[in-house]
Amino acid sequence: MQTKGKRVAFITLGCKVNQYDSDAMRSLFLRRGYTAAEGEEEADVYVINTCSVTSVGDKKSRQTIRRIRRAHPDAVIAAAGCYAQLAPEEVEKTGCDVIVGNHNRNHIVDYVEEAARGRVLNEVSDIMKVSEFENLTVDPEGEEKTRAFIKVQEGCDNYCTFCIIPYARGRLKSRRQEDAVAEAALLAAKGYREIVLTGIHLGNYGRDLHDGTSLSTLVSALLAIPGIARIRLGSIESVELSDELIRIIQTEDRVCSHLHLPLQSGSDTVLRRMNRHYRLQEFIDLIDGLREKIPGLALTTDLIVGFPGETEELFCETLDTLRRLRFSGIHVFPYSRRTGTPAASYPDQISAAVKKERVHRVETLEKDISREFRSAFVGKTVRVLAEEEKDGLFEGLSDEYIRVRIQGAQVRRGGLYRVRIESVTENGLTGTAEEEL
């Protein structure tokens, strides 16, 4: 397959880890002479990075592959990601030419070029036997140099009873610290101001390396790189939040004052059935301690409602917990039954109608609490990285993970500004830039 002039398009479903994986695979194609097409623009190769975190993700993955096949019958179609890993035979029925899953992605260009010669390749390996981190890297592209994600960890050993991801991503695997630092240094040299650390089980980063590496040692190493203005942490399990990491957030203003700590349920009964590795009072004590040590810390969370056996009384316990903890943002999901997980065979499955109604109740509560949290910033200053322009004004995220529209004649993309907040919007804040940092 002659690569000169060939175009490759990526369609990414699911989480930020998947987005990083797509960007890394795109970099592999570009290094081999391909050019990038946007979304579903006409291309010679389409890579669909699939999702399987819920049954909706499975369905959307299948639908996307079939739609691309119908629209582009002569193109080579490759499927990567969690659904491709878990159900390669089903993916093959959708018309894919290459199925690669969550390993061997560093060979995806070779697979595509072999498939272009008429072969269908199923290169999905047994992910549970993979013990080393697949060190893919993203080459900086384009002019929009603001935030960059760096994936430093893969896999999970927790085996929550509702979750299919350990079977799709395998066991805990950490990236070598020197490799992550090298990628961050390259991004900083190219003008990126914020580094976002991401992974499937980020809080356990380094545990499998047995050399003293941890999330706190990595953050400390990144802080030594010239040009990095902010470091943001992805989702971390509460039980893995070390005292040293808390100290770094407390004392280093370049580490964003925001933590995403998945709660999943505000009922101890449900937490035990989920096989979550903490009890509710431990979580509450941690949150109280964090707010005492780090005033103004923003806390967001994930929540699953409608887990098997979650009665109305148990759900109300969760609502009471949310009122007590007052997260500034809640990502709420209805429980999705995943074949192969213990919870799929639990009795007392909850109806779709009840799950939908509970999602709505959480969203209503979250909307009120979030607005109250944002309202407290009026008249205060926050740091905002200008990321994109909309209707003549730049907007970006504050350290606290609030979207802020920035007024000011001299604002430019990629600038970090101290912004005085003047008003609350439906989903964020508006303010005027006082100075560039």
Secondary structure, DSSP 8 states (H G I E B T S, - for coil): ---TT-EEEEEE-S-HHHHHHHHHHHHHHHHTT-EEE-TTSS-SEEEEEE--SSHHHHHHHHHHHHHHHHH-TTSEEEEEEHHHHH-HHHHHHTT-SEEEETSSGGGHHHHHHHHTTT--EE----GGG--S---------SS--SEEEEEEEE--S---TT--HHHHH-S-EE--HHHHHHHHHHHHHTT--EEEEEESSGGGTTTTT-SS--HHHHHHHHHTSTT--EEEE----GGG--HHHHHHHHH-TTB-SEEE---B-S-HHHHHHHT-SS-HHHHHHHHHHHHHHSTT-EEEEEEEES-TT--HHHHHHHHHHHHHH--SEEEEEE----TTSGGGG-SS---HHHHHHHHHHHHHHHHHHHHHHHHTTTTSEEEEEEEEEETTEEEEEETTS-EEEEE-TT--TT-EEEEEEEEE-SSEEEEEEEEE-
